[in-house]
Amino acid sequence: MTKLDQVFSKDGALAKVISGYQPRQAQLQLAEAFASAIKNKDLLIAEAGTGTGKTFAYLIPALLSEQKVIISTGTKNLQEQLYHRDLPVVKRALVSKAKTALLKGRGNYLCLLRHKQQQSPELLQDKSIAKDLKQITRWAVATQSGDIGEVTSIAEDSKAIPLVTSTIDNCLGKECPDYNDCYLVKARKKAADADLVVINHHLYFADMAVKNTGFGEIVPDSQVVVFDEAHQIPDIACEYFGQRLSTRQLVELAKDIEAEYRTELKDIRQLGKAADKLQTSAKQFRLAFPIDPEKGNWRDKGQSEEFSQHIEHLSQAMEFCYEVIKLAVGRTKNADHLFDRIVQAKATLERLTQWHQSNVSLWYETTPRHAMLNLTPLSIADKFANLRTDKKQAWLMTSATLAVDGKFDHFTDLLGLNEFESLSLESPFDYQNQSLLCIPRYFPEPHERSVLAELKKMAIELINASQGRCFFLFTSHRMMNLMAKSLKSAIDNPILVQGEVPKRKLLEQYLAESNPVLLATGSFWEGVDVRGDALKCVIIDKLPFAAPDDPLTQARIENCRRNGQDPFNKIQIPQAVITLKQGAGRLIRDVKDKGVLVICDPRLVSRPYGEIFLQSLPDMKRTRTLSIACDFLQQS
């Protein structure tokens, strides 16, 4: 019996530390395949269905390899779960003395210098910011890690957090007076000394993007890399291989220039004027967009007569700042750093207004207060393939949703991966007995006017049959909000809607109720684990094709056409299949779970491409009769 056989056997190391542990053949298969990839420095791409136990399947060979390992997860929540819950169990099972570290991006750590600077009276006039800053100050006295996530008494999106954390733009690096006590430096050092480091995809690619600039690399080199939730990588990698300029960056730069003028460079009065002009121009630039947040094509909007003027005003304000700060170069370290930031911002704006560049998408996105301009490459295949070649590491890319119609081509083509081993492992769950897929008969097409009324009528029947305990997943915020308003006047169940409170709190509220209904979009389609009787029914309003007005999707479609390919089959269907698989995966999370998945889109059976979606879903019993789905819910 090999070491891995022993660890995963019914009387093995895992069984001794996990009550009720049951060996799973698929789990052992994945562990053995990954151990082989580590030995041969190969790339293994593995789809492991829900319930396979892939986390233990890669953690155990990773630790047994006694090599330096980086594990990258999809989100910070998954990162913390893996580090605080799963990793200690595996270390206990293996009696491992391996040193481990949790490493997040710089925006997650308290910046001592910026925290000291946030004691000004003007800021404290905002009562909510002042209250949160007090909580942070109280916590800062005792924290060992400086991880701002420890402050659970403030919201995840508190406006106080950016004020006391740093960005690559405003971090002074080794020139900071608090460098020796810096929490990020300490976290980075711990990661450098560790045998296994847990990070997230955003940090991995952000780090790659800045490795030759600013504060330098944060993620240490390693011999082994695991990308969990790997289906997210193409989009995240594209984002970091591109460029971005936001009005938030410019407003923060203006505030930092103002602070330097008032403290160190009082004799350069023009600095105050430059800071004021930059801040005003940035805010006016945001006001040029519609009030409601939106995404759009920057290439089109930016070339309009109206926006040409706004770009010109912003550019003039940046040029004025550049000329004034240039006079202060060499006076203080901060002034030098501010000069570098304005030079970078100017260069980025110039790149974002080169309208005729090809193979990139130029797009904008607004929030209630800020506007972001983005340049995203349409393909990162060359860059990513080079990364894989240069690193000469063993890689595992795994997820419950990587294959489309049984193939990995969609994923590997996007990343330019040619040489790899692949593995597809089905879930151990008994979907035929545990679940039912319902595609309601006579349901209107998504574009028809009667959709909302029919969706409401059908949802009420299902919610009554399941006694709440239902996730209602939408492809748009508009439809989610319309349905929420409509259902609140029709049923007595507690209705929880994404956006009303932070995601973590929303889940807590859902689990605290006996018959809740949760309405959500994007972020609830994946990474949410609700087991047992708390979730009996998942309703999906329609097939999750990317919005046709999404600028990045538009650009990819146009590029695909230029290359003589069919964008619907090459881009839109694969993306939608992966998303649908993620949404469907919320339903059955354990061997004892039972429930119904309802997809309210007749295109699954009326269009030829519907078969691709159905073949990619778990092997559930199927029905087109709503009453059968309701009976299943009442009996389970």
C-alpha positions in Angstrom: 0.0 0.0 0.0 1.4 3.4 -1.0 1.5 6.3 1.4 -1.5 7.9 -0.4 -3.5 4.6 -0.3 -2.8 4.5 3.4 -3.8 8.1 4.1 -7.1 7.8 2.2 -8.0 4.2 3.4 -11.0 3.5 5.7 -8.6 3.0 8.7 -6.0 5.5 7.5 -4.7 8.8 8.7 -7.7 10.8 7.6 -10.2 8.4 9.2 -8.4 8.9 12.5 -9.0 12.6 12.6 -12.3 12.9 10.7 -15.4 11.3 12.4 -17.4 9.3 9.9 -14.8 9.5 7.1 -15.6 7.4 4.1 -13.0 6.6 1.4 -13.8 8.0 -2.1 -12.1 6.4 -5.1 -12.3 9.7 -7.1 -10.5 11.5 -4.2 -7.6 9.0 -4.2 -7.5 9.2 -8.1 -7.0 12.9 -8.0 -4.4 12.7 -5.2 -2.4 10.1 -7.1 -2.6 12.1 -10.4 -1.4 15.2 -8.6 1.4 13.4 -6.9 2.6 12.2 -10.3 2.3 15.8 -11.7 4.5 17.0 -8.8 7.1 14.4 -9.5 7.2 15.1 -13.2 6.6 18.9 -13.0 3.6 18.5 -15.2 0.4 20.5 -15.6 -2.7 18.6 -14.5 -6.1 19.9 -15.4 -8.8 18.2 -13.3 -12.6 18.6 -13.1 -13.7 17.1 -9.8 -17.4 17.0 -9.2 -19.0 18.4 -6.0 -18.3 16.1 -3.1 -15.1 14.5 -4.5 -13.1 16.0 -1.7 -10.6 17.8 -3.9 -9.3 20.0 -1.2 -7.8 17.1 0.8 -6.9 15.4 -2.5 -4.4 18.2 -3.4 -3.4 19.2 0.2 -2.1 15.8 1.1 0.3 15.2 -1.9 1.3 18.8 -1.7 2.4 18.5 1.9 3.9 15.0 1.4 6.1 16.4 -1.5 8.1 18.4 1.0 8.4 21.1 -1.6 7.5 24.8 -1.5 3.8 25.0 -2.4 1.5 27.9 -3.4 -2.3 27.2 -3.2 -4.4 29.9 -4.9 -8.2 29.9 -4.3 -11.0 31.8 -6.0 -12.0 34.2 -3.2 -10.7 35.4 0.2 -13.6 33.5 1.9 -12.4 30.2 0.4 -8.8 31.1 1.2 -9.7 31.6 4.9 -11.8 28.4 5.0 -9.0 26.4 3.5 -6.3 27.8 5.8 -8.3 27.9 9.1 -10.5 24.8 8.6 -9.1 22.3 6.1 -5.3 22.7 6.4 -5.1 22.1 10.2 -7.1 18.8 9.7 -4.6 17.6 7.1 -1.6 18.6 9.1 -3.0 16.7 12.1 -3.7 13.6 10.0 -0.1 13.6 8.5 1.5 14.7 11.8 3.1 17.4 9.6 5.4 20.1 11.0 5.2 22.0 7.7 5.2 25.8 8.2 2.1 27.4 6.6 1.1 31.0 5.9 -2.0 32.9 4.8 -1.2 35.8 2.5 -3.6 38.4 1.1 -3.2 41.5 -1.1 -1.9 44.7 0.4 -5.4 46.2 0.7 -6.2 43.7 3.4 -3.5 44.8 5.9 -3.5 47.8 8.2 -1.1 50.5 6.9 0.5 52.0 10.1 1.4 55.3 8.3 -2.0 55.9 6.7 -3.7 54.9 10.0 -1.8 57.7 11.8 -2.8 60.1 9.0 -6.5 59.5 9.4 -7.0 61.5 12.6 -7.9 64.8 10.9 -11.0 66.6 12.0 -12.5 66.9 8.5 -12.7 63.1 8.1 -14.2 62.6 11.5 -17.2 64.8 10.4 -18.5 61.7 8.6 -20.0 59.9 11.5 -20.0 56.4 9.9 -16.4 56.7 8.9 -15.5 58.1 12.4 -17.3 55.2 14.1 -15.5 52.6 11.9 -12.1 54.3 12.4 -12.6 54.0 16.2 -13.3 50.3 15.9 -10.2 49.9 13.8 -8.1 51.9 16.2 -9.3 49.8 19.1 -8.4 46.6 17.2 -5.1 47.9 16.0 -3.7 48.0 19.5 -3.9 44.2 19.9 -3.7 42.7 16.4 -0.8 40.4 15.6 -1.5 40.0 11.9 -2.8 43.4 10.9 -5.4 41.6 8.7 -8.3 44.1 8.6 -10.7 41.2 8.1 -10.4 40.5 11.8 -12.5 43.7 12.5 -15.9 41.9 12.2 -17.7 44.9 13.8 -17.5 46.9 10.6 -18.9 46.2 7.1 -16.7 44.5 4.5 -17.1 47.5 2.2 -16.7 50.2 5.0 -15.4 53.5 3.6 -12.9 53.6 6.5 -10.9 50.6 5.1 -9.3 52.3 2.1 -8.2 55.1 4.4 -6.1 52.8 6.6 -4.8 50.4 4.0 -2.3 51.0 1.2 -2.4 50.5 -2.6 0.5 49.9 -5.0 0.2 53.6 -5.8 0.5 55.1 -2.3 2.7 52.5 -0.6 6.2 54.0 0.1 7.9 50.6 0.3 11.3 50.6 2.0 11.1 54.4 2.3 8.2 54.3 4.7 9.1 55.3 8.3 7.0 52.3 9.5 8.6 49.8 7.1 10.1 47.6 9.9 6.8 47.2 11.6 4.7 46.9 8.4 2.1 44.1 8.6 2.4 43.4 4.9 6.2 43.1 5.1 5.7 40.7 8.1 3.1 38.6 6.2 5.4 38.5 3.1 8.3 37.4 5.2 6.2 34.7 6.9 5.1 33.5 3.4 8.7 33.5 2.2 9.7 31.2 5.1 6.7 28.9 4.9 6.5 25.5 3.2 2.9 26.1 2.0 1.3 29.5 1.4 -2.4 30.0 0.8 -3.3 33.0 -1.5 -6.1 33.9 -3.9 -6.2 34.3 -7.7 -6.5 38.1 -7.6 -3.3 38.3 -5.5 -1.4 35.9 -7.7 -2.1 37.8 -10.9 -1.9 41.3 -9.3 1.5 40.2 -8.1 2.6 39.1 -11.5 1.5 42.4 -13.0 3.6 44.5 -10.6 6.6 42.2 -10.0 9.0 44.7 -11.7 7.5 47.8 -10.2 6.6 49.5 -6.9 6.8 47.4 -3.8 7.9 44.3 -5.8 6.7 40.8 -5.7 4.7 39.6 -2.7 4.0 36.0 -3.7 7.2 33.9 -3.1 8.5 31.5 -5.7 7.6 27.8 -5.4 8.0 24.4 -7.0 4.3 23.5 -6.9 1.2 25.7 -7.6 -2.5 24.6 -7.1 -5.2 26.8 -8.6 -8.5 25.8 -7.0 -11.7 27.2 -8.6 -9.6 27.4 -11.7 -12.6 28.2 -13.9 -12.2 31.9 -12.7 -8.6 32.2 -14.0 -9.1 33.4 -17.6 -11.2 36.4 -16.6 -9.1 37.4 -13.6 -5.8 37.0 -15.5 -7.1 39.2 -18.4 -8.0 41.9 -15.9 -4.5 42.0 -14.5 -2.7 41.8 -17.8 -4.6 45.0 -18.8 -4.6 48.6 -17.4 -7.0 50.6 -15.3 -7.4 54.2 -14.2 -10.1 55.2 -11.8 -11.3 58.5 -10.5 -10.9 57.0 -7.0 -7.1 56.8 -7.7 -7.0 60.4 -8.8 -9.0 61.7 -5.8 -6.7 59.8 -3.4 -3.6 61.1 -5.3 -5.1 64.7 -4.9 -5.6 64.1 -1.2 -2.1 62.9 -0.7 -0.7 65.9 -2.6 -2.8 68.2 -0.4 -1.5 66.4 2.7 2.2 66.8 1.6 1.6 70.5 0.8 0.1 71.1 4.3 2.9 69.3 6.2 6.2 69.3 4.3 6.0 71.6 1.3 4.1 74.6 2.6 6.2 77.0 0.5 4.9 75.5 -2.9 1.4 77.1 -2.9 0.7 75.8 -6.4 0.6 72.2 -4.9 -2.6 73.0 -3.1 -4.1 74.5 -6.3 -3.0 71.4 -8.3 -4.5 69.0 -5.8 -7.8 70.9 -5.8 -7.9 71.0 -9.6 -7.2 67.3 -9.9 -9.8 66.3 -7.3 -12.5 68.6 -8.9 -11.7 67.3 -12.4 -11.9 63.7 -11.3 -15.3 64.3 -9.7 -16.6 66.2 -12.7 -15.4 63.3 -14.9 -17.6 60.9 -12.9 -20.6 63.2 -13.2 -20.3 63.1 -17.0 -21.6 59.5 -16.8 -25.2 58.6 -16.0 -26.1 58.6 -12.2 -26.9 54.9 -12.1 -23.9 52.6 -12.2 -23.3 51.0 -15.6 -20.7 49.3 -17.8 -20.1 50.4 -21.4 -17.9 50.7 -24.4 -15.3 53.3 -23.7 -13.9 53.3 -27.2 -17.3 54.6 -28.4 -18.2 56.9 -25.5 -14.7 58.4 -25.2 -14.7 59.6 -28.8 -18.0 61.5 -28.5 -17.7 65.3 -28.6 -19.0 65.6 -25.0 -16.4 63.2 -23.6 -13.5 64.6 -25.6 -13.9 67.8 -23.5 -14.1 65.9 -20.2 -10.9 63.9 -21.2 -9.2 67.2 -22.1 -10.1 68.8 -18.7 -8.9 65.7 -16.8 -5.7 65.6 -18.9 -5.0 69.3 -18.2 -5.5 68.9 -14.4 -3.0 65.9 -14.5 -0.5 67.9 -16.5 -0.7 70.8 -14.1 -0.1 68.4 -11.2 2.8 66.9 -13.1 4.5 70.3 -13.7 4.0 71.5 -10.1 5.2 68.2 -8.4 8.2 68.1 -10.7 9.4 71.3 -8.9 9.4 69.3 -5.6 11.3 66.2 -6.8 14.2 65.6 -4.4 12.7 67.6 -1.6 11.0 64.7 0.2 10.6 61.0 -0.4 6.9 61.5 -0.5 7.2 64.1 -3.2 9.2 61.7 -5.3 6.6 59.1 -4.8 3.8 61.4 -5.7 5.7 62.4 -8.9 6.0 58.7 -9.9 2.2 58.3 -9.4 1.2 61.2 -11.5 3.6 60.1 -14.3 2.0 56.6 -14.2 -1.5 58.0 -14.2 -0.7 60.3 -17.2 0.7 57.3 -19.2 -2.3 55.1 -18.4 -4.8 57.8 -19.5 -2.8 58.2 -22.7 -3.0 54.4 -23.4 -6.7 54.4 -22.5 -7.4 57.0 -25.2 -5.6 55.4 -28.1 -8.7 54.5 -29.9 -7.3 52.5 -32.8 -5.4 49.9 -30.9 -6.4 46.3 -31.8 -6.9 43.1 -29.8 -7.9 45.0 -26.7 -11.3 46.0 -25.2 -11.6 49.5 -24.0 -14.5 49.7 -21.5 -15.7 51.7 -18.6 -17.6 50.9 -15.4 -19.1 53.3 -12.8 -20.1 53.0 -9.2 -22.3 55.7 -7.5 -19.1 57.7 -6.7 -16.4 56.7 -9.2 -15.7 55.9 -12.8 -13.1 53.3 -13.9 -11.6 53.2 -17.4 -10.2 49.8 -18.4 -8.1 48.3 -21.1 -8.3 44.5 -21.2 -6.5 42.2 -23.7 -8.8 40.0 -25.6 -6.4 37.0 -25.4 -3.8 36.2 -22.8 -2.9 32.9 -24.4 0.6 33.9 -25.3 1.4 35.5 -22.0 0.0 32.7 -19.9 1.6 30.0 -22.0 5.0 31.8 -21.4 4.3 32.0 -17.7 3.7 28.3 -17.6 7.0 27.6 -19.6 9.1 30.1 -17.6 8.1 28.9 -14.2 9.0 25.2 -14.7 6.7 24.3 -11.8 4.2 21.5 -11.1 0.7 22.9 -11.6 -2.8 21.6 -10.7 -5.7 23.5 -12.1 -8.9 22.1 -10.6 -12.6 23.0 -10.2 -16.0 21.3 -10.2 -16.7 23.2 -13.4 -14.0 23.2 -16.1 -15.3 21.0 -18.9 -17.9 21.9 -21.5 -19.6 18.8 -23.1 -16.9 16.6 -21.6 -14.0 18.6 -23.1 -11.5 21.1 -21.7 -10.8 23.0 -25.0 -12.6 26.1 -24.0 -10.5 26.5 -20.9 -7.1 25.5 -22.4 -7.6 27.6 -25.5 -8.2 30.8 -23.5 -4.9 30.2 -21.6 -2.8 28.9 -24.4 -2.2 25.6 -22.7 -1.1 22.8 -25.0 0.9 20.3 -23.0 -1.1 18.9 -20.0 -2.5 15.9 -18.4 -6.3 15.9 -17.8 -8.7 14.1 -15.5 -12.5 14.2 -15.2 -14.0 12.8 -12.0 -17.7 12.6 -11.4 -19.3 13.5 -8.1 -19.9 10.6 -5.7 -23.5 11.9 -5.0 -26.4 9.8 -6.1 -28.1 12.5 -8.2 -30.7 10.2 -9.6 -32.2 9.7 -6.1 -31.1 12.8 -4.4 -32.3 15.4 -6.9 -34.7 16.3 -9.7 -34.2 18.7 -12.6 -37.4 20.5 -13.8 -37.6 22.5 -17.0 -41.3 23.7 -16.8 -43.4 22.9 -19.9 -45.2 25.8 -21.7 -42.9 28.4 -20.1 -42.5 31.6 -22.1 -39.2 32.4 -23.9 -36.9 34.9 -21.9 -37.8 37.8 -24.2 -41.6 37.4 -23.9 -43.6 39.9 -21.8 -45.3 37.3 -19.8 -42.1 36.0 -18.2 -42.3 37.9 -15.0 -45.9 36.9 -14.2 -45.2 33.2 -15.1 -42.0 33.2 -13.1 -43.8 34.6 -10.0 -46.7 32.1 -10.3 -44.3 29.2 -10.7 -42.0 30.4 -7.9 -44.9 30.7 -5.4 -45.9 27.0 -6.0 -42.3 25.8 -5.5 -41.7 28.0 -2.4 -44.9 26.6 -0.8 -43.9 23.1 -1.7 -40.3 23.5 -0.2 -41.5 25.6 2.7 -39.2 28.4 1.7 -35.6 27.0 1.9 -35.1 28.2 -1.6 -32.4 30.0 -3.7 -33.7 32.1 -6.6 -30.8 32.9 -8.9 -31.0 35.5 -11.6 -28.9 36.6 -14.5 -29.6 40.3 -14.0 -30.2 42.7 -11.1 -33.2 44.2 -12.8 -35.1 40.9 -12.9 -34.0 40.1 -9.3 -35.4 43.4 -8.0 -38.6 43.1 -10.0 -39.2 39.6 -8.6 -38.3 40.7 -5.1 -40.9 43.5 -5.2 -43.5 41.2 -6.7 -43.0 38.3 -4.2 -42.9 40.5 -1.1 -46.6 41.3 -1.6 -47.5 37.7 -2.5 -45.9 35.4 0.2 -45.2 35.5 3.9 -41.8 33.9 3.8 -38.8 36.0 4.8 -37.4 37.3 1.5 -33.7 38.2 1.5 -32.3 40.1 -1.5 -28.6 40.4 -2.5 -27.3 43.9 -2.0 -29.5 44.7 1.0 -26.7 43.7 3.4 -23.2 42.2 2.9 -23.1 38.7 1.4 -21.8 37.0 4.6 -24.6 38.6 6.7 -27.2 37.7 4.1 -26.2 34.0 4.4 -26.3 34.2 8.2 -29.8 35.7 8.0 -30.8 32.9 5.6 -29.6 30.1 7.9 -31.2 31.7 10.9 -34.7 31.6 9.4 -36.9 28.4 9.1 -38.5 29.2 5.7 -36.4 31.8 3.9 -36.2 32.7 0.2 -33.0 34.2 -1.0 -32.9 36.2 -4.3 -29.5 36.7 -5.7 -27.3 37.3 -8.8 -23.7 36.7 -9.8 -21.7 36.1 -6.6 -24.3 33.6 -5.2 -24.0 31.3 -8.2 -20.7 29.9 -6.8 -18.7 29.6 -3.5 -21.8 29.3 -1.4 -22.1 26.1 0.7 -25.5 25.5 2.3 -26.1 21.9 3.4 -28.9 19.8 4.7 -32.6 20.9 5.0 -31.7 24.6 4.8 -31.7 24.5 1.0 -34.3 22.3 -0.9 -34.9 24.2 -4.1 -32.7 26.2 -6.5 -34.6 28.2 -9.2 -32.6 29.7 -12.1 -34.5 32.3 -14.1 -32.8 31.6 -17.5 -29.6 30.4 -19.2 -26.8 32.7 -18.0 -25.5 34.0 -21.3 -23.3 37.1 -20.7 -25.3 40.3 -21.2 -25.0 41.3 -24.9 -24.1 44.8 -23.9 -21.2 43.7 -21.8 -18.2 45.5 -23.4 -15.6 42.8 -22.8 -17.9 40.1 -24.3 -18.8 42.4 -27.2 -15.1 42.9 -28.0 -14.3 39.1 -27.7 -17.2 38.4 -30.1 -16.0 40.9 -32.6 -12.5 39.5 -32.4 -13.8 36.0 -32.8 -15.7 37.0 -36.0 -12.6 38.7 -37.4 -10.7 35.4 -37.0 -13.4 33.6 -39.0 -14.8 31.7 -35.9 -18.4 31.4 -34.6 -18.5 33.4 -31.4 -21.7 31.8 -30.1 -20.2 28.3 -30.1 -16.7 29.4 -29.3 -17.4 32.0 -26.5 -21.0 32.5 -25.4 -22.1 28.8 -25.0 -19.0 27.6 -23.1 -19.2 30.6 -20.7 -22.9 30.1 -20.0 -22.4 26.3 -19.5 -19.7 26.9 -16.9 -21.9 29.5 -15.1 -25.0 27.2 -15.2 -23.0 24.3 -13.7 -21.9 26.6 -10.9 -25.4 27.7 -10.1 -26.7 24.1 -10.3 -23.9 23.1 -7.9 -25.5 25.0 -5.0 -28.2 22.4 -4.6 -26.6 19.1 -3.6 -23.7 19.6 -1.2 -23.7 16.4 0.8 -24.6 12.7 0.5 -27.8 13.3 2.5 -29.1 16.4 0.7 -32.2 16.2 -1.4 -33.7 18.9 -3.6 -35.1 20.2 -6.9 -33.3 22.3 -9.5 -35.7 24.4 -11.7 -34.4 26.1 -14.9 -37.1 28.3 -16.3 -35.8 28.5 -19.9 -37.5 26.5 -22.7 -34.4 26.9 -24.9 -32.9 23.9 -23.0 -35.3 21.7 -25.0 -36.3 23.9 -28.0 -32.8 24.8 -29.3 -30.1 22.4 -30.5 -27.5 23.9 -28.1 -29.7 23.0 -25.1 -28.3 19.5 -25.3 -24.8 20.8 -24.5 -26.1 22.4 -21.3 -28.0 19.3 -20.3 -25.0 17.0 -20.9 -22.8 19.2 -18.7 -25.2 19.1 -15.7 -25.2 16.3 -13.1 -27.2 13.2 -14.0 -30.4 14.1 -12.3 -33.9 12.7 -12.9 -35.7 15.1 -15.2 -39.3 16.3 -15.5 -41.2 19.0 -17.4 -44.2 18.9 -15.0 -44.1 21.4 -12.2 -46.5 19.3 -10.0 -44.0 16.4 -10.0 -41.2 18.8 -8.8 -43.6 20.1 -6.1 -44.4 16.5 -5.0 -40.6 15.7 -4.8 -40.1 18.7 -2.6 -43.0 17.8 -0.3 -41.7 14.3 0.2 -38.0 15.1 0.7 
